[in-house]
Amino acid sequence: MVEKVCRECHRVVTGQTCAVCGSTNFSTDWSGYVIIIDPARSQIAQKMQVKLAGKYALKVR
Ligand SMILES: [Zn+2]
């Protein structure tokens, strides 16, 4: 199964809507991901403006 990511916030989506922004605008053409465990302490999370822990794609086309 190909995982989908949200085009708005890059979160890897498992349901019908994005858990972060509620978007249904998904892409299956993406590469690389980071797992954010503690957004408040993660510099990557801050750079990507991620506020909810989870899996995020680095590049989405
Ligand atoms: Zn989203």
PDB file of the backbone (N, CA, C, O) and the ligand in Angstrom, with CONECT records:
HET     ZN  A 101       1
ATOM      1  N   MET A   1       0.837  -1.204   0.000  1.00  0.00           N
ATOM      2  CA  MET A   1       0.000   0.000   0.000  1.00  0.00           C
ATOM      3  C   MET A   1       0.871   1.252   0.000  1.00  0.00           C
ATOM      4  O   MET A   1       1.816   1.368   0.779  1.00  0.00           O
ATOM      5  N   VAL A   2       0.538   2.174  -0.877  1.00  0.00           N
ATOM      6  CA  VAL A   2       1.278   3.426  -0.942  1.00  0.00           C
ATOM      7  C   VAL A   2       0.685   4.409   0.067  1.00  0.00           C
ATOM      8  O   VAL A   2      -0.521   4.650   0.103  1.00  0.00           O
ATOM      9  N   GLU A   3       1.558   4.953   0.865  1.00  0.00           N
ATOM     10  CA  GLU A   3       1.082   5.914   1.845  1.00  0.00           C
ATOM     11  C   GLU A   3       0.848   7.272   1.203  1.00  0.00           C
ATOM     12  O   GLU A   3       1.567   7.683   0.292  1.00  0.00           O
ATOM     13  N   LYS A   4      -0.166   7.950   1.696  1.00  0.00           N
ATOM     14  CA  LYS A   4      -0.496   9.281   1.198  1.00  0.00           C
ATOM     15  C   LYS A   4       0.044  10.315   2.172  1.00  0.00           C
ATOM     16  O   LYS A   4       0.143  10.073   3.375  1.00  0.00           O
ATOM     17  N   VAL A   5       0.387  11.461   1.627  1.00  0.00           N
ATOM     18  CA  VAL A   5       0.756  12.567   2.508  1.00  0.00           C
ATOM     19  C   VAL A   5      -0.106  13.784   2.171  1.00  0.00           C
ATOM     20  O   VAL A   5      -0.552  13.962   1.037  1.00  0.00           O
ATOM     21  N   CYS A   6      -0.320  14.598   3.176  1.00  0.00           N
ATOM     22  CA  CYS A   6      -1.102  15.811   3.011  1.00  0.00           C
ATOM     23  C   CYS A   6      -0.274  16.862   2.278  1.00  0.00           C
ATOM     24  O   CYS A   6       0.868  17.127   2.652  1.00  0.00           O
ATOM     25  N   ARG A   7      -0.843  17.457   1.241  1.00  0.00           N
ATOM     26  CA  ARG A   7      -0.113  18.487   0.497  1.00  0.00           C
ATOM     27  C   ARG A   7       0.000  19.783   1.289  1.00  0.00           C
ATOM     28  O   ARG A   7       0.895  20.589   1.037  1.00  0.00           O
ATOM     29  N   GLU A   8      -0.889  19.983   2.230  1.00  0.00           N
ATOM     30  CA  GLU A   8      -0.885  21.226   2.997  1.00  0.00           C
ATOM     31  C   GLU A   8       0.213  21.239   4.065  1.00  0.00           C
ATOM     32  O   GLU A   8       0.962  22.207   4.193  1.00  0.00           O
ATOM     33  N   CYS A   9       0.292  20.143   4.828  1.00  0.00           N
ATOM     34  CA  CYS A   9       1.223  20.149   5.965  1.00  0.00           C
ATOM     35  C   CYS A   9       2.221  18.999   5.939  1.00  0.00           C
ATOM     36  O   CYS A   9       3.035  18.875   6.854  1.00  0.00           O
ATOM     37  N   HIS A  10       2.176  18.143   4.895  1.00  0.00           N
ATOM     38  CA  HIS A  10       3.128  17.063   4.678  1.00  0.00           C
ATOM     39  C   HIS A  10       2.978  15.888   5.635  1.00  0.00           C
ATOM     40  O   HIS A  10       3.828  14.998   5.640  1.00  0.00           O
ATOM     41  N   ARG A  11       1.946  15.858   6.425  1.00  0.00           N
ATOM     42  CA  ARG A  11       1.763  14.734   7.318  1.00  0.00           C
ATOM     43  C   ARG A  11       1.392  13.470   6.544  1.00  0.00           C
ATOM     44  O   ARG A  11       0.606  13.523   5.598  1.00  0.00           O
ATOM     45  N   VAL A  12       1.966  12.326   6.955  1.00  0.00           N
ATOM     46  CA  VAL A  12       1.574  11.051   6.361  1.00  0.00           C
ATOM     47  C   VAL A  12       0.202  10.679   6.907  1.00  0.00           C
ATOM     48  O   VAL A  12      -0.001  10.579   8.117  1.00  0.00           O
ATOM     49  N   VAL A  13      -0.728  10.477   5.990  1.00  0.00           N
ATOM     50  CA  VAL A  13      -2.130  10.321   6.344  1.00  0.00           C
ATOM     51  C   VAL A  13      -2.531   8.853   6.268  1.00  0.00           C
ATOM     52  O   VAL A  13      -2.187   8.159   5.311  1.00  0.00           O
ATOM     53  N   THR A  14      -3.251   8.389   7.267  1.00  0.00           N
ATOM     54  CA  THR A  14      -3.732   7.007   7.245  1.00  0.00           C
ATOM     55  C   THR A  14      -5.244   6.946   7.064  1.00  0.00           C
ATOM     56  O   THR A  14      -5.763   5.927   6.607  1.00  0.00           O
ATOM     57  N   GLY A  15      -5.957   8.003   7.410  1.00  0.00           N
ATOM     58  CA  GLY A  15      -7.419   7.997   7.288  1.00  0.00           C
ATOM     59  C   GLY A  15      -7.884   8.727   6.049  1.00  0.00           C
ATOM     60  O   GLY A  15      -7.155   8.830   5.062  1.00  0.00           O
ATOM     61  N   GLN A  16      -9.098   9.231   6.105  1.00  0.00           N
ATOM     62  CA  GLN A  16      -9.685   9.933   4.968  1.00  0.00           C
ATOM     63  C   GLN A  16      -9.340  11.420   4.970  1.00  0.00           C
ATOM     64  O   GLN A  16      -9.322  12.065   3.922  1.00  0.00           O
ATOM     65  N   THR A  17      -9.070  11.948   6.143  1.00  0.00           N
ATOM     66  CA  THR A  17      -8.703  13.361   6.239  1.00  0.00           C
ATOM     67  C   THR A  17      -7.431  13.502   7.054  1.00  0.00           C
ATOM     68  O   THR A  17      -7.095  12.639   7.864  1.00  0.00           O
ATOM     69  N   CYS A  18      -6.731  14.604   6.827  1.00  0.00           N
ATOM     70  CA  CYS A  18      -5.498  14.868   7.555  1.00  0.00           C
ATOM     71  C   CYS A  18      -5.813  15.157   9.024  1.00  0.00           C
ATOM     72  O   CYS A  18      -6.702  15.950   9.335  1.00  0.00           O
ATOM     73  N   ALA A  19      -5.070  14.502   9.923  1.00  0.00           N
ATOM     74  CA  ALA A  19      -5.304  14.675  11.361  1.00  0.00           C
ATOM     75  C   ALA A  19      -4.871  16.061  11.845  1.00  0.00           C
ATOM     76  O   ALA A  19      -5.319  16.525  12.894  1.00  0.00           O
ATOM     77  N   VAL A  20      -4.002  16.714  11.079  1.00  0.00           N
ATOM     78  CA  VAL A  20      -3.472  18.003  11.510  1.00  0.00           C
ATOM     79  C   VAL A  20      -4.347  19.157  11.011  1.00  0.00           C
ATOM     80  O   VAL A  20      -4.810  19.978  11.802  1.00  0.00           O
ATOM     81  N   CYS A  21      -4.566  19.212   9.704  1.00  0.00           N
ATOM     82  CA  CYS A  21      -5.228  20.388   9.142  1.00  0.00           C
ATOM     83  C   CYS A  21      -6.608  20.068   8.561  1.00  0.00           C
ATOM     84  O   CYS A  21      -7.315  20.970   8.113  1.00  0.00           O
ATOM     85  N   GLY A  22      -6.992  18.787   8.568  1.00  0.00           N
ATOM     86  CA  GLY A  22      -8.321  18.426   8.082  1.00  0.00           C
ATOM     87  C   GLY A  22      -8.444  18.413   6.567  1.00  0.00           C
ATOM     88  O   GLY A  22      -9.543  18.243   6.039  1.00  0.00           O
ATOM     89  N   SER A  23      -7.330  18.590   5.856  1.00  0.00           N
ATOM     90  CA  SER A  23      -7.347  18.626   4.402  1.00  0.00           C
ATOM     91  C   SER A  23      -7.583  17.240   3.805  1.00  0.00           C
ATOM     92  O   SER A  23      -7.259  16.224   4.420  1.00  0.00           O
ATOM     93  N   THR A  24      -8.148  17.212   2.605  1.00  0.00           N
ATOM     94  CA  THR A  24      -8.255  15.952   1.870  1.00  0.00           C
ATOM     95  C   THR A  24      -7.420  16.034   0.595  1.00  0.00           C
ATOM     96  O   THR A  24      -7.579  15.220  -0.314  1.00  0.00           O
ATOM     97  N   ASN A  25      -6.537  17.013   0.538  1.00  0.00           N
ATOM     98  CA  ASN A  25      -5.655  17.207  -0.613  1.00  0.00           C
ATOM     99  C   ASN A  25      -4.367  16.406  -0.403  1.00  0.00           C
ATOM    100  O   ASN A  25      -3.409  16.892   0.198  1.00  0.00           O
ATOM    101  N   PHE A  26      -4.364  15.151  -0.920  1.00  0.00           N
ATOM    102  CA  PHE A  26      -3.250  14.255  -0.661  1.00  0.00           C
ATOM    103  C   PHE A  26      -2.418  13.987  -1.903  1.00  0.00           C
ATOM    104  O   PHE A  26      -2.866  14.179  -3.034  1.00  0.00           O
ATOM    105  N   SER A  27      -1.189  13.536  -1.658  1.00  0.00           N
ATOM    106  CA  SER A  27      -0.317  13.139  -2.749  1.00  0.00           C
ATOM    107  C   SER A  27       0.316  11.795  -2.414  1.00  0.00           C
ATOM    108  O   SER A  27       0.630  11.528  -1.254  1.00  0.00           O
ATOM    109  N   THR A  28       0.505  10.949  -3.423  1.00  0.00           N
ATOM    110  CA  THR A  28       1.237   9.709  -3.200  1.00  0.00           C
ATOM    111  C   THR A  28       2.641   9.827  -3.777  1.00  0.00           C
ATOM    112  O   THR A  28       3.423   8.878  -3.715  1.00  0.00           O
ATOM    113  N   ASP A  29       2.961  10.993  -4.340  1.00  0.00           N
ATOM    114  CA  ASP A  29       4.275  11.234  -4.939  1.00  0.00           C
ATOM    115  C   ASP A  29       5.119  12.067  -3.986  1.00  0.00           C
ATOM    116  O   ASP A  29       5.140  13.296  -4.056  1.00  0.00           O
ATOM    117  N   TRP A  30       5.817  11.367  -3.090  1.00  0.00           N
ATOM    118  CA  TRP A  30       6.595  12.071  -2.089  1.00  0.00           C
ATOM    119  C   TRP A  30       7.827  11.230  -1.761  1.00  0.00           C
ATOM    120  O   TRP A  30       7.887  10.049  -2.103  1.00  0.00           O
ATOM    121  N   SER A  31       8.796  11.833  -1.108  1.00  0.00           N
ATOM    122  CA  SER A  31       9.996  11.084  -0.758  1.00  0.00           C
ATOM    123  C   SER A  31      10.570  11.544   0.565  1.00  0.00           C
ATOM    124  O   SER A  31      10.560  12.732   0.886  1.00  0.00           O
ATOM    125  N   GLY A  32      11.066  10.596   1.319  1.00  0.00           N
ATOM    126  CA  GLY A  32      11.715  10.882   2.588  1.00  0.00           C
ATOM    127  C   GLY A  32      10.717  11.285   3.652  1.00  0.00           C
ATOM    128  O   GLY A  32       9.740  11.977   3.368  1.00  0.00           O
ATOM    129  N   TYR A  33      10.959  10.856   4.867  1.00  0.00           N
ATOM    130  CA  TYR A  33      10.087  11.325   5.931  1.00  0.00           C
ATOM    131  C   TYR A  33      10.839  11.437   7.251  1.00  0.00           C
ATOM    132  O   TYR A  33      11.891  10.828   7.445  1.00  0.00           O
ATOM    133  N   VAL A  34      10.284  12.214   8.127  1.00  0.00           N
ATOM    134  CA  VAL A  34      10.818  12.316   9.490  1.00  0.00           C
ATOM    135  C   VAL A  34       9.699  11.929  10.451  1.00  0.00           C
ATOM    136  O   VAL A  34       8.518  12.140  10.176  1.00  0.00           O
ATOM    137  N   ILE A  35      10.099  11.362  11.577  1.00  0.00           N
ATOM    138  CA  ILE A  35       9.116  11.070  12.619  1.00  0.00           C
ATOM    139  C   ILE A  35       9.341  12.061  13.752  1.00  0.00           C
ATOM    140  O   ILE A  35      10.406  12.100  14.368  1.00  0.00           O
ATOM    141  N   ILE A  36       8.330  12.848  14.005  1.00  0.00           N
ATOM    142  CA  ILE A  36       8.397  13.846  15.069  1.00  0.00           C
ATOM    143  C   ILE A  36       7.770  13.243  16.325  1.00  0.00           C
ATOM    144  O   ILE A  36       6.594  12.880  16.334  1.00  0.00           O
ATOM    145  N   ILE A  37       8.562  13.144  17.366  1.00  0.00           N
ATOM    146  CA  ILE A  37       8.057  12.540  18.595  1.00  0.00           C
ATOM    147  C   ILE A  37       7.628  13.619  19.585  1.00  0.00           C
ATOM    148  O   ILE A  37       6.585  13.509  20.230  1.00  0.00           O
ATOM    149  N   ASP A  38       8.441  14.652  19.693  1.00  0.00           N
ATOM    150  CA  ASP A  38       8.139  15.731  20.636  1.00  0.00           C
ATOM    151  C   ASP A  38       8.265  17.077  19.924  1.00  0.00           C
ATOM    152  O   ASP A  38       9.337  17.681  19.940  1.00  0.00           O
ATOM    153  N   PRO A  39       7.188  17.553  19.303  1.00  0.00           N
ATOM    154  CA  PRO A  39       7.249  18.755  18.461  1.00  0.00           C
ATOM    155  C   PRO A  39       7.774  19.980  19.206  1.00  0.00           C
ATOM    156  O   PRO A  39       8.436  20.830  18.611  1.00  0.00           O
ATOM    157  N   ALA A  40       7.487  20.073  20.481  1.00  0.00           N
ATOM    158  CA  ALA A  40       7.902  21.256  21.241  1.00  0.00           C
ATOM    159  C   ALA A  40       9.416  21.333  21.392  1.00  0.00           C
ATOM    160  O   ALA A  40       9.973  22.421  21.535  1.00  0.00           O
ATOM    161  N   ARG A  41      10.083  20.181  21.361  1.00  0.00           N
ATOM    162  CA  ARG A  41      11.534  20.161  21.577  1.00  0.00           C
ATOM    163  C   ARG A  41      12.313  19.884  20.309  1.00  0.00           C
ATOM    164  O   ARG A  41      13.544  19.887  20.333  1.00  0.00           O
ATOM    165  N   SER A  42      11.630  19.644  19.203  1.00  0.00           N
ATOM    166  CA  SER A  42      12.305  19.279  17.973  1.00  0.00           C
ATOM    167  C   SER A  42      12.541  20.490  17.081  1.00  0.00           C
ATOM    168  O   SER A  42      11.603  21.209  16.736  1.00  0.00           O
ATOM    169  N   GLN A  43      13.790  20.708  16.713  1.00  0.00           N
ATOM    170  CA  GLN A  43      14.103  21.822  15.813  1.00  0.00           C
ATOM    171  C   GLN A  43      13.542  21.572  14.421  1.00  0.00           C
ATOM    172  O   GLN A  43      13.135  22.503  13.727  1.00  0.00           O
ATOM    173  N   ILE A  44      13.526  20.290  14.017  1.00  0.00           N
ATOM    174  CA  ILE A  44      12.955  19.960  12.709  1.00  0.00           C
ATOM    175  C   ILE A  44      11.472  20.293  12.704  1.00  0.00           C
ATOM    176  O   ILE A  44      10.957  20.865  11.743  1.00  0.00           O
ATOM    177  N   ALA A  45      10.791  19.932  13.786  1.00  0.00           N
ATOM    178  CA  ALA A  45       9.355  20.220  13.892  1.00  0.00           C
ATOM    179  C   ALA A  45       9.095  21.715  13.803  1.00  0.00           C
ATOM    180  O   ALA A  45       8.158  22.150  13.134  1.00  0.00           O
ATOM    181  N   GLN A  46       9.919  22.494  14.471  1.00  0.00           N
ATOM    182  CA  GLN A  46       9.728  23.940  14.442  1.00  0.00           C
ATOM    183  C   GLN A  46       9.975  24.504  13.046  1.00  0.00           C
ATOM    184  O   GLN A  46       9.267  25.398  12.584  1.00  0.00           O
ATOM    185  N   LYS A  47      10.984  23.965  12.395  1.00  0.00           N
ATOM    186  CA  LYS A  47      11.310  24.405  11.046  1.00  0.00           C
ATOM    187  C   LYS A  47      10.175  24.071  10.072  1.00  0.00           C
ATOM    188  O   LYS A  47       9.865  24.845   9.167  1.00  0.00           O
ATOM    189  N   MET A  48       9.565  22.901  10.282  1.00  0.00           N
ATOM    190  CA  MET A  48       8.477  22.474   9.413  1.00  0.00           C
ATOM    191  C   MET A  48       7.123  22.961   9.928  1.00  0.00           C
ATOM    192  O   MET A  48       6.090  22.701   9.311  1.00  0.00           O
ATOM    193  N   GLN A  49       7.131  23.658  11.042  1.00  0.00           N
ATOM    194  CA  GLN A  49       5.910  24.166  11.673  1.00  0.00           C
ATOM    195  C   GLN A  49       4.950  23.042  12.022  1.00  0.00           C
ATOM    196  O   GLN A  49       3.739  23.138  11.822  1.00  0.00           O
ATOM    197  N   VAL A  50       5.536  21.965  12.554  1.00  0.00           N
ATOM    198  CA  VAL A  50       4.752  20.810  12.971  1.00  0.00           C
ATOM    199  C   VAL A  50       4.428  20.939  14.455  1.00  0.00           C
ATOM    200  O   VAL A  50       5.314  21.186  15.274  1.00  0.00           O
ATOM    201  N   LYS A  51       3.175  20.771  14.787  1.00  0.00           N
ATOM    202  CA  LYS A  51       2.765  20.906  16.185  1.00  0.00           C
ATOM    203  C   LYS A  51       2.206  19.617  16.764  1.00  0.00           C
ATOM    204  O   LYS A  51       1.985  19.512  17.970  1.00  0.00           O
ATOM    205  N   LEU A  52       1.978  18.634  15.896  1.00  0.00           N
ATOM    206  CA  LEU A  52       1.442  17.360  16.349  1.00  0.00           C
ATOM    207  C   LEU A  52       2.434  16.252  16.015  1.00  0.00           C
ATOM    208  O   LEU A  52       2.925  16.169  14.889  1.00  0.00           O
ATOM    209  N   ALA A  53       2.729  15.398  17.002  1.00  0.00           N
ATOM    210  CA  ALA A  53       3.667  14.306  16.778  1.00  0.00           C
ATOM    211  C   ALA A  53       3.172  13.381  15.679  1.00  0.00           C
ATOM    212  O   ALA A  53       1.967  13.210  15.490  1.00  0.00           O
ATOM    213  N   GLY A  54       4.108  12.790  14.960  1.00  0.00           N
ATOM    214  CA  GLY A  54       3.719  11.871  13.889  1.00  0.00           C
ATOM    215  C   GLY A  54       4.770  11.814  12.805  1.00  0.00           C
ATOM    216  O   GLY A  54       5.918  12.214  13.003  1.00  0.00           O
ATOM    217  N   LYS A  55       4.358  11.310  11.656  1.00  0.00           N
ATOM    218  CA  LYS A  55       5.258  11.062  10.543  1.00  0.00           C
ATOM    219  C   LYS A  55       4.991  12.102   9.451  1.00  0.00           C
ATOM    220  O   LYS A  55       3.842  12.334   9.073  1.00  0.00           O
ATOM    221  N   TYR A  56       6.070  12.730   8.944  1.00  0.00           N
ATOM    222  CA  TYR A  56       5.907  13.797   7.964  1.00  0.00           C
ATOM    223  C   TYR A  56       6.854  13.595   6.788  1.00  0.00           C
ATOM    224  O   TYR A  56       8.020  13.248   6.972  1.00  0.00           O
ATOM    225  N   ALA A  57       6.354  13.811   5.599  1.00  0.00           N
ATOM    226  CA  ALA A  57       7.173  13.698   4.403  1.00  0.00           C
ATOM    227  C   ALA A  57       8.059  14.921   4.248  1.00  0.00           C
ATOM    228  O   ALA A  57       7.666  16.030   4.611  1.00  0.00           O
ATOM    229  N   LEU A  58       9.254  14.718   3.709  1.00  0.00           N
ATOM    230  CA  LEU A  58      10.163  15.842   3.487  1.00  0.00           C
ATOM    231  C   LEU A  58       9.885  16.536   2.161  1.00  0.00           C
ATOM    232  O   LEU A  58       9.897  17.765   2.078  1.00  0.00           O
ATOM    233  N   LYS A  59       9.632  15.735   1.117  1.00  0.00           N
ATOM    234  CA  LYS A  59       9.362  16.320  -0.198  1.00  0.00           C
ATOM    235  C   LYS A  59       8.039  15.810  -0.731  1.00  0.00           C
ATOM    236  O   LYS A  59       7.815  14.602  -0.796  1.00  0.00           O
ATOM    237  N   VAL A  60       7.178  16.709  -1.106  1.00  0.00           N
ATOM    238  CA  VAL A  60       5.892  16.349  -1.691  1.00  0.00           C
ATOM    239  C   VAL A  60       5.754  17.048  -3.029  1.00  0.00           C
ATOM    240  O   VAL A  60       5.936  18.261  -3.134  1.00  0.00           O
ATOM    241  N   ARG A  61       5.428  16.261  -4.060  1.00  0.00           N
ATOM    242  CA  ARG A  61       5.241  16.851  -5.362  1.00  0.00           C
ATOM    243  C   ARG A  61       3.770  16.890  -5.741  1.00  0.00           C
ATOM    244  O   ARG A  61       3.423  17.362  -6.823  1.00  0.00           O
TER     245      ARG A  61
HETATM  246 ZN    ZN A 101      -2.478  18.375   6.609  1.00  0.00          ZN2+
END
